[in-house]
Amino acid sequence: MKIDLRADLNREDDDGLGWALVSGADRPEIVRPDAVLRAGTEKFWSWVRVTTVDDDGQVHFRQITAAEAKASGQLAEAG
């Protein structure tokens, strides 16, 4: 299983969104608002939709279902 964004899925920001750092991305160029990615680790991961990427490299996201990920049409980009 390829992980697009290394993240601790239990970590939340003040708004209740997950967050990670762009530096933890396999391909930083695909990490942008509205991107659908696999985030977490090889053993514990989730589909996520990126909401924002801060200037300091912090990525904010919300977890989504597999059906939402499939419907996004972005899986080929993230894969």
VMD Tcl script that builds the backbone (N, CA, C; Angstrom):
set m [mol new atoms 237]
animate dup $m
set s [atomselect $m all]
$s set {name element resname resid chain x y z} {
  {N N MET 1 A 0.852 -1.179 0.000}
  {CA C MET 1 A 0.000 0.000 0.000}
  {C C MET 1 A 0.895 1.239 0.000}
  {N N LYS 2 A 0.702 2.077 -0.977}
  {CA C LYS 2 A 1.471 3.317 -1.070}
  {C C LYS 2 A 0.742 4.427 -0.296}
  {N N ILE 3 A 1.465 5.091 0.561}
  {CA C ILE 3 A 0.909 6.201 1.344}
  {C C ILE 3 A 1.363 7.505 0.708}
  {N N ASP 4 A 0.405 8.380 0.408}
  {CA C ASP 4 A 0.721 9.660 -0.210}
  {C C ASP 4 A 1.214 10.691 0.808}
  {N N LEU 5 A 0.655 10.617 2.034}
  {CA C LEU 5 A 0.976 11.616 3.057}
  {C C LEU 5 A 1.118 10.923 4.408}
  {N N ARG 6 A 2.332 10.888 4.928}
  {CA C ARG 6 A 2.539 10.314 6.262}
  {C C ARG 6 A 1.846 11.201 7.288}
  {N N ALA 7 A 1.029 10.568 8.130}
  {CA C ALA 7 A 0.264 11.337 9.109}
  {C C ALA 7 A -0.122 10.466 10.290}
  {N N ASP 8 A -0.239 11.097 11.439}
  {CA C ASP 8 A -0.839 10.469 12.609}
  {C C ASP 8 A -2.312 10.848 12.535}
  {N N LEU 9 A -3.166 9.898 12.195}
  {CA C LEU 9 A -4.581 10.201 11.967}
  {C C LEU 9 A -5.337 10.547 13.243}
  {N N ASN 10 A -4.698 10.420 14.391}
  {CA C ASN 10 A -5.322 10.822 15.650}
  {C C ASN 10 A -5.041 12.281 15.993}
  {N N ARG 11 A -4.147 12.913 15.252}
  {CA C ARG 11 A -3.772 14.303 15.514}
  {C C ARG 11 A -4.790 15.233 14.867}
  {N N GLU 12 A -5.286 16.200 15.616}
  {CA C GLU 12 A -6.253 17.173 15.087}
  {C C GLU 12 A -5.805 18.592 15.386}
  {N N ASP 13 A -6.213 19.504 14.495}
  {CA C ASP 13 A -5.953 20.918 14.747}
  {C C ASP 13 A -7.095 21.494 15.580}
  {N N ASP 14 A -7.088 22.797 15.812}
  {CA C ASP 14 A -8.103 23.443 16.645}
  {C C ASP 14 A -9.505 23.360 16.049}
  {N N ASP 15 A -9.600 23.101 14.740}
  {CA C ASP 15 A -10.903 23.014 14.076}
  {C C ASP 15 A -11.394 21.573 13.944}
  {N N GLY 16 A -10.651 20.626 14.502}
  {CA C GLY 16 A -11.051 19.227 14.443}
  {C C GLY 16 A -10.634 18.514 13.163}
  {N N LEU 17 A -9.812 19.172 12.351}
  {CA C LEU 17 A -9.308 18.556 11.127}
  {C C LEU 17 A -8.000 17.829 11.418}
  {N N GLY 18 A -7.712 16.794 10.640}
  {CA C GLY 18 A -6.425 16.137 10.744}
  {C C GLY 18 A -5.358 17.054 10.164}
  {N N TRP 19 A -4.117 16.808 10.556}
  {CA C TRP 19 A -3.033 17.611 9.974}
  {C C TRP 19 A -1.749 16.796 9.909}
  {N N ALA 20 A -0.922 17.186 8.974}
  {CA C ALA 20 A 0.392 16.577 8.759}
  {C C ALA 20 A 1.263 17.641 8.112}
  {N N LEU 21 A 2.470 17.263 7.739}
  {CA C LEU 21 A 3.383 18.198 7.091}
  {C C LEU 21 A 3.637 17.778 5.651}
  {N N VAL 22 A 3.723 18.753 4.771}
  {CA C VAL 22 A 4.016 18.478 3.367}
  {C C VAL 22 A 5.307 17.659 3.254}
  {N N SER 23 A 6.242 17.887 4.143}
  {CA C SER 23 A 7.511 17.144 4.093}
  {C C SER 23 A 7.308 15.638 4.264}
  {N N GLY 24 A 6.141 15.226 4.759}
  {CA C GLY 24 A 5.831 13.811 4.908}
  {C C GLY 24 A 5.152 13.218 3.691}
  {N N ALA 25 A 5.065 13.999 2.618}
  {CA C ALA 25 A 4.393 13.528 1.402}
  {C C ALA 25 A 5.358 12.785 0.493}
  {N N ASP 26 A 4.854 11.719 -0.119}
  {CA C ASP 26 A 5.639 10.983 -1.099}
  {C C ASP 26 A 5.926 11.859 -2.316}
  {N N ARG 27 A 4.894 12.592 -2.748}
  {CA C ARG 27 A 5.028 13.526 -3.873}
  {C C ARG 27 A 4.396 14.861 -3.449}
  {N N PRO 28 A 5.191 15.771 -2.906}
  {CA C PRO 28 A 4.642 17.031 -2.391}
  {C C PRO 28 A 3.821 17.818 -3.409}
  {N N GLU 29 A 4.120 17.667 -4.692}
  {CA C GLU 29 A 3.403 18.439 -5.717}
  {C C GLU 29 A 1.921 18.085 -5.821}
  {N N ILE 30 A 1.505 16.919 -5.326}
  {CA C ILE 30 A 0.079 16.563 -5.402}
  {C C ILE 30 A -0.705 17.008 -4.174}
  {N N VAL 31 A -0.001 17.507 -3.163}
  {CA C VAL 31 A -0.663 17.932 -1.929}
  {C C VAL 31 A -1.131 19.366 -2.097}
  {N N ARG 32 A -2.412 19.506 -2.365}
  {CA C ARG 32 A -3.018 20.824 -2.581}
  {C C ARG 32 A -4.477 20.743 -2.155}
  {N N PRO 33 A -5.116 21.883 -1.916}
  {CA C PRO 33 A -6.521 21.854 -1.504}
  {C C PRO 33 A -7.377 21.060 -2.484}
  {N N ASP 34 A -8.266 20.256 -1.944}
  {CA C ASP 34 A -9.213 19.406 -2.649}
  {C C ASP 34 A -8.627 18.091 -3.148}
  {N N ALA 35 A -7.321 17.879 -3.004}
  {CA C ALA 35 A -6.716 16.609 -3.413}
  {C C ALA 35 A -7.216 15.490 -2.503}
  {N N VAL 36 A -7.431 14.319 -3.081}
  {CA C VAL 36 A -7.799 13.127 -2.331}
  {C C VAL 36 A -6.568 12.232 -2.276}
  {N N LEU 37 A -6.141 11.903 -1.049}
  {CA C LEU 37 A -4.901 11.170 -0.833}
  {C C LEU 37 A -5.097 10.029 0.155}
  {N N ARG 38 A -4.154 9.097 0.163}
  {CA C ARG 38 A -4.065 8.106 1.225}
  {C C ARG 38 A -3.141 8.706 2.277}
  {N N ALA 39 A -3.642 8.847 3.491}
  {CA C ALA 39 A -2.829 9.427 4.567}
  {C C ALA 39 A -2.749 8.448 5.726}
  {N N GLY 40 A -1.662 8.515 6.450}
  {CA C GLY 40 A -1.451 7.664 7.607}
  {C C GLY 40 A -0.163 6.895 7.469}
  {N N THR 41 A -0.225 5.584 7.767}
  {CA C THR 41 A 0.908 4.686 7.632}
  {C C THR 41 A 0.441 3.451 6.862}
  {N N GLU 42 A 1.374 2.588 6.505}
  {CA C GLU 42 A 1.010 1.388 5.758}
  {C C GLU 42 A 0.032 0.506 6.531}
  {N N LYS 43 A 0.113 0.506 7.848}
  {CA C LYS 43 A -0.768 -0.342 8.666}
  {C C LYS 43 A -2.067 0.340 9.071}
  {N N PHE 44 A -2.080 1.663 9.104}
  {CA C PHE 44 A -3.261 2.394 9.565}
  {C C PHE 44 A -3.405 3.638 8.713}
  {N N TRP 45 A -4.292 3.593 7.727}
  {CA C TRP 45 A -4.433 4.702 6.794}
  {C C TRP 45 A -5.898 4.982 6.522}
  {N N SER 46 A -6.143 6.108 5.886}
  {CA C SER 46 A -7.490 6.513 5.511}
  {C C SER 46 A -7.413 7.369 4.256}
  {N N TRP 47 A -8.502 7.369 3.511}
  {CA C TRP 47 A -8.639 8.352 2.440}
  {C C TRP 47 A -8.896 9.699 3.091}
  {N N VAL 48 A -8.279 10.749 2.578}
  {CA C VAL 48 A -8.505 12.099 3.100}
  {C C VAL 48 A -8.674 13.077 1.942}
  {N N ARG 49 A -9.364 14.158 2.224}
  {CA C ARG 49 A -9.458 15.280 1.280}
  {C C ARG 49 A -8.744 16.452 1.932}
  {N N VAL 50 A -7.757 16.993 1.245}
  {CA C VAL 50 A -7.004 18.135 1.762}
  {C C VAL 50 A -7.905 19.367 1.738}
  {N N THR 51 A -7.956 20.074 2.858}
  {CA C THR 51 A -8.760 21.308 2.917}
  {C C THR 51 A -7.891 22.535 2.688}
  {N N THR 52 A -6.724 22.570 3.319}
  {CA C THR 52 A -5.803 23.696 3.139}
  {C C THR 52 A -4.355 23.231 3.295}
  {N N VAL 53 A -3.465 24.000 2.704}
  {CA C VAL 53 A -2.027 23.807 2.899}
  {C C VAL 53 A -1.477 25.171 3.300}
  {N N ASP 54 A -0.972 25.262 4.522}
  {CA C ASP 54 A -0.453 26.528 5.035}
  {C C ASP 54 A 0.914 26.849 4.439}
  {N N ASP 55 A 1.276 28.113 4.490}
  {CA C ASP 55 A 2.582 28.556 3.987}
  {C C ASP 55 A 3.745 27.866 4.687}
  {N N ASP 56 A 3.531 27.450 5.945}
  {CA C ASP 56 A 4.607 26.790 6.693}
  {C C ASP 56 A 4.671 25.284 6.426}
  {N N GLY 57 A 3.846 24.790 5.484}
  {CA C GLY 57 A 3.898 23.384 5.103}
  {C C GLY 57 A 2.961 22.472 5.870}
  {N N GLN 58 A 2.108 23.049 6.699}
  {CA C GLN 58 A 1.141 22.228 7.418}
  {C C GLN 58 A -0.053 21.941 6.509}
  {N N VAL 59 A -0.429 20.662 6.431}
  {CA C VAL 59 A -1.529 20.206 5.585}
  {C C VAL 59 A -2.707 19.866 6.490}
  {N N HIS 60 A -3.877 20.426 6.193}
  {CA C HIS 60 A -5.086 20.136 6.963}
  {C C HIS 60 A -6.012 19.308 6.073}
  {N N PHE 61 A -6.650 18.301 6.661}
  {CA C PHE 61 A -7.484 17.403 5.868}
  {C C PHE 61 A -8.613 16.838 6.714}
  {N N ARG 62 A -9.610 16.288 6.006}
  {CA C ARG 62 A -10.671 15.548 6.687}
  {C C ARG 62 A -10.707 14.153 6.099}
  {N N GLN 63 A -10.982 13.179 6.936}
  {CA C GLN 63 A -11.086 11.811 6.457}
  {C C GLN 63 A -12.388 11.643 5.695}
  {N N ILE 64 A -12.344 10.858 4.626}
  {CA C ILE 64 A -13.527 10.606 3.809}
  {C C ILE 64 A -13.669 9.093 3.609}
  {N N THR 65 A -14.839 8.681 3.151}
  {CA C THR 65 A -15.091 7.263 2.904}
  {C C THR 65 A -14.465 6.840 1.577}
  {N N ALA 66 A -14.345 5.536 1.395}
  {CA C ALA 66 A -13.833 5.004 0.128}
  {C C ALA 66 A -14.747 5.405 -1.022}
  {N N ALA 67 A -16.050 5.432 -0.775}
  {CA C ALA 67 A -16.996 5.836 -1.824}
  {C C ALA 67 A -16.778 7.293 -2.227}
  {N N GLU 68 A -16.536 8.176 -1.251}
  {CA C GLU 68 A -16.248 9.577 -1.561}
  {C C GLU 68 A -14.942 9.698 -2.337}
  {N N ALA 69 A -13.943 8.915 -1.956}
  {CA C ALA 69 A -12.658 8.948 -2.652}
  {C C ALA 69 A -12.832 8.503 -4.101}
  {N N LYS 70 A -13.577 7.426 -4.297}
  {CA C LYS 70 A -13.811 6.923 -5.658}
  {C C LYS 70 A -14.576 7.937 -6.493}
  {N N ALA 71 A -15.586 8.561 -5.900}
  {CA C ALA 71 A -16.406 9.537 -6.606}
  {C C ALA 71 A -15.657 10.819 -6.942}
  {N N SER 72 A -14.549 11.060 -6.256}
  {CA C SER 72 A -13.802 12.305 -6.472}
  {C C SER 72 A -13.174 12.364 -7.864}
  {N N GLY 73 A -12.897 11.201 -8.437}
  {CA C GLY 73 A -12.234 11.167 -9.740}
  {C C GLY 73 A -10.767 11.533 -9.683}
  {N N GLN 74 A -10.208 11.668 -8.482}
  {CA C GLN 74 A -8.810 12.088 -8.320}
  {C C GLN 74 A -7.881 10.949 -7.938}
  {N N LEU 75 A -8.385 9.733 -7.848}
  {CA C LEU 75 A -7.563 8.648 -7.342}
  {C C LEU 75 A -6.346 8.365 -8.216}
  {N N ALA 76 A -6.452 8.526 -9.509}
  {CA C ALA 76 A -5.298 8.288 -10.374}
  {C C ALA 76 A -4.191 9.279 -10.065}
  {N N GLU 77 A -4.547 10.515 -9.748}
  {CA C GLU 77 A -3.557 11.533 -9.381}
  {C C GLU 77 A -2.838 11.149 -8.099}
  {N N ALA 78 A -3.601 10.675 -7.129}
  {CA C ALA 78 A -3.045 10.400 -5.806}
  {C C ALA 78 A -2.287 9.090 -5.762}
  {N N GLY 79 A -2.608 8.162 -6.655}
  {CA C GLY 79 A -2.081 6.825 -6.570}
  {C C GLY 79 A -0.673 6.676 -6.920}
}
mol reanalyze $m
mol bondsrecalc $m
mol representation Tube
mol addrep $m
